[in-house]
Amino acid sequence: MSPEEWTYLVVLLISIPIGFLFKKAGPGLKRWGAAAVGLGLTLFTCGPHTLHSLVTILGTWALIQAQPCSCHALALAWTFSYLLFFRALSLLGLPTPTPFTNAVQLLLTLKLVSLASEVQDLHLAQRKEMASGFSKGPTLGLLPDVPSLMETLSYSYCYVGIMTGPFFRYRT
């Protein structure tokens, strides 16, 4: 096995017992602990290339905050544009990221476009509610509120699915 395959195996084997520890934890520890483990695994496997994931997350969060009514299309354009840049790094004479960084970027693209879609759905439901003139309770399947920067980071770096999946929506 190659060194990358050994590293990947270690990451998977570490993830299993961590899941059992978080199973008994409270919601706050689950959220922030899972994000800390995911960030740690990302730093361990990607090293300085972890900055690519951070740039992608911060850019998407900024778009969500600035344009919640059209953030899905903007996030799609942003994440795929950054993915194109990311794939062209070697052509630009910049250091080539690790295969782990590639996996993280691909899954982050999926997660962040999905998050933007959920935020846009929330915004459209709120606009429809204001237009109708009355307030009703939270709609099933919608986010309760637009995620903060810290909530977006915790969702993005959650160790569950950081490199291989499964994909899960923010609401989940």
SEDREN-462194 format. One record per residue: chain; x, y, z of N, C-alpha, C, O in turn. Coordinates in steps of 0.2 Angstrom, whole numbers. Layout:
<recs>
{"A",{X,Y,Z},{X,Y,Z},{X,Y,Z},{X,Y,Z}}
...
</recs>
This chain:
<recs>
{"A",{4,-6,0},{0,0,0},{4,6,0},{10,6,3}}
{"A",{2,11,-3},{6,18,-4},{5,22,3},{0,20,7}}
{"A",{9,26,4},{8,30,10},{2,34,11},{-1,35,16}}
{"A",{-1,36,5},{-8,39,5},{-13,35,7},{-18,36,11}}
{"A",{-13,28,5},{-17,23,7},{-17,22,14},{-22,21,18}}
{"A",{-11,21,17},{-10,20,24},{-13,26,28},{-16,25,33}}
{"A",{-12,32,26},{-15,38,29},{-22,38,29},{-25,39,34}}
{"A",{-25,36,23},{-32,36,23},{-35,30,27},{-40,31,31}}
{"A",{-32,25,28},{-34,19,32},{-34,22,40},{-38,20,43}}
{"A",{-28,25,41},{-28,28,48},{-34,33,50},{-37,32,55}}
{"A",{-35,37,45},{-40,42,46},{-47,38,47},{-51,40,51}}
{"A",{-48,33,43},{-55,29,44},{-55,26,50},{-60,26,54}}
{"A",{-49,23,52},{-49,19,59},{-50,24,65},{-53,22,70}}
{"A",{-47,30,64},{-48,34,70},{-55,37,70},{-58,38,76}}
{"A",{-59,37,64},{-65,40,64},{-70,36,68},{-75,38,71}}
{"A",{-69,29,67},{-74,24,70},{-75,25,78},{-81,26,80}}
{"A",{-70,25,82},{-71,25,89},{-73,33,91},{-76,33,96}}
{"A",{-71,38,87},{-73,44,89},{-81,45,88},{-84,48,92}}
{"A",{-84,41,83},{-91,41,83},{-94,39,89},{-100,41,91}}
{"A",{-92,33,92},{-95,30,98},{-94,35,104},{-98,35,108}}
{"A",{-89,39,104},{-88,44,109},{-93,50,109},{-96,52,114}}
{"A",{-94,52,102},{-99,57,101},{-106,55,102},{-110,59,103}}
{"A",{-107,49,101},{-114,46,102},{-117,48,109},{-123,49,109}}
{"A",{-113,48,114},{-116,49,120},{-115,56,123},{-117,58,128}}
{"A",{-112,60,118},{-111,67,120},{-117,72,119},{-122,70,115}}
{"A",{-117,77,122},{-123,82,121},{-122,85,114},{-117,85,111}}
{"A",{-127,89,112},{-127,92,105},{-121,97,104},{-119,97,98}}
{"A",{-120,101,109},{-114,106,108},{-108,103,107},{-104,104,103}}
{"A",{-106,97,111},{-100,94,110},{-100,90,104},{-95,90,100}}
{"A",{-105,87,102},{-106,84,95},{-104,89,90},{-100,87,85}}
{"A",{-107,95,90},{-106,99,84},{-99,102,84},{-95,101,79}}
{"A",{-96,104,90},{-90,108,90},{-84,102,90},{-79,104,87}}
{"A",{-86,97,93},{-81,91,93},{-80,88,87},{-74,87,85}}
{"A",{-85,87,83},{-85,84,76},{-81,89,72},{-77,87,67}}
{"A",{-82,95,73},{-79,100,68},{-72,101,70},{-67,101,65}}
{"A",{-70,100,76},{-63,101,78},{-59,94,76},{-53,95,73}}
{"A",{-62,89,76},{-59,82,74},{-58,83,66},{-53,81,63}}
{"A",{-64,85,63},{-63,86,55},{-58,91,53},{-54,90,48}}
{"A",{-57,97,57},{-52,101,55},{-45,98,57},{-40,99,53}}
{"A",{-45,95,62},{-38,91,64},{-36,86,58},{-30,86,56}}
{"A",{-41,82,56},{-40,77,51},{-38,81,44},{-33,79,41}}
{"A",{-41,87,43},{-40,90,37},{-33,93,37},{-29,93,32}}
{"A",{-31,96,43},{-24,99,44},{-19,93,43},{-14,94,40}}
{"A",{-20,87,46},{-16,82,46},{-15,79,39},{-9,78,37}}
{"A",{-20,79,35},{-19,76,28},{-18,81,23},{-15,79,18}}
{"A",{-20,87,24},{-19,92,19},{-14,97,20},{-11,100,16}}
{"A",{-12,98,26},{-7,103,28},{-9,110,26},{-14,112,27}}
{"A",{-4,113,23},{-5,120,22},{-11,121,16},{-14,127,16}}
{"A",{-12,116,13},{-17,116,8},{-24,117,11},{-29,117,7}}
{"A",{-25,116,17},{-31,117,21},{-34,124,19},{-40,125,20}}
{"A",{-30,129,18},{-32,135,16},{-37,136,10},{-41,140,10}}
{"A",{-36,131,6},{-41,131,0},{-48,130,3},{-53,133,0}}
{"A",{-49,125,7},{-55,124,10},{-58,130,14},{-64,131,14}}
{"A",{-54,133,18},{-56,139,21},{-58,145,17},{-63,148,18}}
{"A",{-54,146,11},{-56,151,6},{-63,149,3},{-67,154,3}}
{"A",{-64,143,2},{-70,141,-1},{-76,142,4},{-81,145,2}}
{"A",{-75,140,10},{-80,141,15},{-82,148,16},{-88,150,16}}
{"A",{-77,152,17},{-78,160,19},{-81,163,13},{-85,167,14}}
{"A",{-79,161,7},{-82,164,1},{-89,163,0},{-93,167,-1}}
{"A",{-91,157,2},{-98,154,1},{-102,158,7},{-108,160,6}}
{"A",{-99,158,13},{-103,161,18},{-104,169,17},{-110,171,18}}
{"A",{-99,172,14},{-100,179,12},{-106,180,7},{-110,185,8}}
{"A",{-106,176,2},{-111,176,-3},{-118,175,0},{-123,178,-1}}
{"A",{-118,170,5},{-125,169,8},{-127,175,12},{-133,176,12}}
{"A",{-122,178,16},{-124,184,20},{-126,190,15},{-131,193,17}}
{"A",{-123,191,10},{-124,196,5},{-130,196,1},{-134,200,0}}
{"A",{-131,190,-2},{-137,189,-6},{-141,182,-5},{-141,178,-9}}
{"A",{-145,182,1},{-148,176,3},{-154,174,-3},{-155,168,-3}}
{"A",{-156,179,-6},{-161,177,-11},{-159,174,-17},{-163,170,-21}}
{"A",{-152,175,-19},{-150,171,-25},{-143,168,-23},{-139,167,-28}}
{"A",{-142,166,-17},{-136,163,-15},{-134,156,-18},{-128,154,-18}}
{"A",{-139,152,-20},{-138,146,-23},{-134,146,-29},{-129,143,-30}}
{"A",{-136,150,-34},{-133,151,-40},{-126,154,-39},{-121,152,-42}}
{"A",{-126,159,-35},{-119,162,-33},{-114,157,-30},{-108,157,-32}}
{"A",{-117,153,-25},{-112,148,-22},{-110,143,-27},{-104,141,-27}}
{"A",{-115,141,-31},{-113,136,-37},{-107,139,-41},{-103,136,-42}}
{"A",{-108,145,-43},{-103,148,-47},{-97,149,-44},{-91,148,-46}}
{"A",{-97,151,-37},{-91,152,-33},{-87,146,-32},{-81,146,-33}}
{"A",{-91,141,-30},{-87,135,-28},{-84,131,-34},{-79,128,-34}}
{"A",{-88,131,-39},{-85,128,-45},{-80,132,-49},{-75,129,-51}}
{"A",{-80,138,-48},{-74,143,-51},{-68,141,-47},{-63,141,-49}}
{"A",{-69,141,-40},{-63,140,-36},{-61,133,-37},{-55,131,-37}}
{"A",{-65,128,-38},{-63,121,-40},{-59,121,-46},{-54,117,-47}}
{"A",{-61,125,-51},{-57,125,-57},{-50,128,-56},{-45,126,-59}}
{"A",{-50,134,-52},{-44,137,-50},{-39,131,-46},{-33,131,-48}}
{"A",{-42,128,-42},{-39,123,-38},{-36,117,-42},{-30,115,-41}}
{"A",{-40,115,-47},{-37,110,-52},{-32,113,-56},{-28,109,-59}}
{"A",{-31,119,-57},{-26,122,-62},{-20,125,-58},{-16,128,-61}}
{"A",{-19,123,-52},{-14,126,-48},{-7,124,-51},{-3,128,-51}}
{"A",{-6,118,-53},{0,115,-56},{1,119,-62},{7,120,-64}}
{"A",{-4,120,-66},{-3,124,-72},{-1,131,-71},{3,134,-76}}
{"A",{-2,134,-66},{0,141,-64},{6,141,-60},{8,146,-58}}
{"A",{10,135,-60},{16,135,-56},{16,135,-49},{21,136,-45}}
{"A",{10,134,-46},{9,134,-39},{9,126,-36},{9,122,-40}}
{"A",{11,125,-30},{11,119,-27},{5,115,-28},{-1,117,-27}}
{"A",{6,108,-30},{0,104,-32},{-3,101,-25},{1,99,-21}}
{"A",{-9,102,-24},{-12,100,-17},{-12,92,-17},{-11,88,-22}}
{"A",{-12,89,-11},{-13,82,-10},{-19,79,-12},{-24,83,-13}}
{"A",{-19,73,-14},{-26,70,-15},{-31,70,-10},{-37,71,-12}}
{"A",{-29,71,-4},{-34,72,2},{-37,79,1},{-43,80,2}}
{"A",{-33,84,-1},{-36,91,-2},{-41,91,-7},{-46,94,-7}}
{"A",{-40,87,-13},{-44,86,-18},{-51,83,-16},{-56,86,-17}}
{"A",{-51,78,-12},{-57,75,-9},{-61,80,-5},{-67,80,-5}}
{"A",{-57,83,0},{-60,88,4},{-64,94,0},{-69,96,1}}
{"A",{-60,96,-5},{-63,101,-9},{-69,99,-13},{-74,103,-14}}
{"A",{-69,93,-16},{-75,90,-19},{-81,90,-15},{-87,92,-17}}
{"A",{-80,87,-9},{-86,86,-4},{-88,93,-1},{-94,94,0}}
{"A",{-83,98,0},{-85,104,2},{-90,108,-3},{-94,112,-2}}
{"A",{-88,107,-10},{-92,110,-15},{-99,108,-15},{-104,112,-15}}
{"A",{-100,101,-14},{-107,98,-13},{-110,101,-7},{-116,103,-7}}
{"A",{-107,101,-1},{-110,103,5},{-112,111,5},{-117,113,7}}
{"A",{-107,115,2},{-109,122,2},{-114,124,-3},{-118,129,-1}}
{"A",{-114,121,-8},{-120,123,-13},{-126,120,-10},{-131,124,-11}}
{"A",{-126,115,-7},{-132,112,-3},{-134,117,2},{-140,119,3}}
{"A",{-130,120,6},{-131,124,11},{-134,131,8},{-139,133,11}}
{"A",{-131,133,3},{-134,139,0},{-141,138,-3},{-145,143,-2}}
{"A",{-142,132,-5},{-149,131,-7},{-154,131,-2},{-160,133,-2}}
{"A",{-152,128,4},{-156,128,10},{-158,135,13},{-163,137,14}}
{"A",{-152,139,12},{-153,146,15},{-158,150,10},{-162,154,12}}
{"A",{-157,149,3},{-161,152,-2},{-169,150,-1},{-173,154,-1}}
{"A",{-170,144,1},{-177,141,2},{-180,145,8},{-185,147,8}}
{"A",{-176,145,13},{-178,149,19},{-180,156,18},{-185,159,20}}
{"A",{-175,160,14},{-177,167,12},{-183,167,8},{-187,172,9}}
{"A",{-184,163,3},{-190,163,-1},{-196,162,3},{-201,165,2}}
{"A",{-196,157,8},{-202,156,12},{-203,162,16},{-209,163,17}}
{"A",{-198,165,19},{-199,171,23},{-202,177,19},{-206,180,21}}
{"A",{-200,178,13},{-203,183,8},{-210,181,7},{-214,186,6}}
{"A",{-212,175,5},{-218,173,4},{-223,174,10},{-229,176,9}}
{"A",{-220,173,16},{-224,174,22},{-225,181,23},{-231,183,25}}
{"A",{-220,186,22},{-221,193,23},{-226,195,17},{-230,200,19}}
{"A",{-226,193,11},{-231,195,6},{-238,193,8},{-242,197,6}}
{"A",{-239,187,11},{-246,185,12},{-248,189,18},{-254,189,20}}
{"A",{-244,192,22},{-246,197,28},{-248,193,34},{-250,197,39}}
{"A",{-246,187,35},{-247,184,41},{-241,179,43},{-238,177,38}}
{"A",{-240,178,49},{-234,174,51},{-237,167,53},{-241,167,57}}
{"A",{-234,162,51},{-236,155,53},{-229,152,56},{-224,155,55}}
{"A",{-230,147,59},{-224,143,62},{-219,141,57},{-220,142,51}}
{"A",{-213,138,60},{-208,136,55},{-211,131,50},{-214,126,52}}
{"A",{-209,131,44},{-211,126,39},{-206,120,40},{-200,121,40}}
{"A",{-209,114,39},{-205,108,40},{-200,108,34},{-202,109,28}}
{"A",{-194,106,36},{-189,105,31},{-185,111,30},{-179,111,27}}
{"A",{-187,117,33},{-183,123,32},{-178,124,38},{-179,122,43}}
{"A",{-173,128,36},{-168,130,42},{-172,134,47},{-176,138,44}}
{"A",{-170,134,53},{-174,139,58},{-171,146,57},{-174,151,58}}
{"A",{-165,147,54},{-162,153,53},{-155,152,49},{-153,147,48}}
{"A",{-153,158,46},{-147,158,42},{-141,156,47},{-140,159,52}}
{"A",{-137,151,45},{-131,149,49},{-126,155,50},{-125,158,45}}
{"A",{-123,155,56},{-118,160,57},{-111,157,54},{-111,152,51}}
{"A",{-106,161,54},{-100,159,52},{-97,153,55},{-95,148,52}}
{"A",{-98,153,62},{-96,147,66},{-100,141,64},{-97,135,64}}
{"A",{-106,142,63},{-110,136,62},{-109,133,55},{-109,127,54}}
{"A",{-107,138,50},{-105,136,43},{-99,132,44},{-98,127,40}}
{"A",{-94,135,48},{-87,131,48},{-88,124,52},{-85,119,49}}
{"A",{-92,124,57},{-93,117,60},{-97,112,55},{-95,106,55}}
{"A",{-101,114,51},{-104,110,46},{-99,108,41},{-99,102,39}}
{"A",{-95,113,39},{-91,111,33},{-85,107,35},{-83,102,32}}
{"A",{-83,107,42},{-77,103,44},{-79,97,48},{-75,94,51}}
{"A",{-85,96,49},{-88,90,52},{-84,84,50},{-84,83,44}}
{"A",{-81,80,54},{-77,74,52},{-81,69,48},{-78,65,44}}
{"A",{-87,69,49},{-92,64,46},{-92,66,39},{-96,71,37}}
{"A",{-89,63,34},{-90,64,27},{-85,70,25},{-86,72,19}}
{"A",{-80,71,29},{-75,76,27},{-71,74,20},{-69,78,16}}
{"A",{-70,68,20},{-66,65,14},{-69,60,10},{-67,60,4}}
{"A",{-74,57,12},{-77,51,8},{-85,52,8},{-88,48,4}}
{"A",{-88,56,12},{-95,55,12},{-97,51,19},{-92,49,22}}
{"A",{-103,50,20},{-109,52,17},{-110,60,17},{-108,63,21}}
{"A",{-114,62,12},{-116,69,12},{-122,69,16},{-127,65,16}}
{"A",{-123,75,20},{-129,76,23},{-130,84,23},{-125,88,23}}
{"A",{-136,85,23},{-138,92,22},{-137,96,29},{-136,92,34}}
{"A",{-136,102,29},{-135,106,35},{-141,105,40},{-140,104,46}}
{"A",{-147,105,38},{-153,104,42},{-152,97,46},{-154,97,52}}
{"A",{-149,92,43},{-149,86,46},{-144,86,52},{-143,81,55}}
</recs>
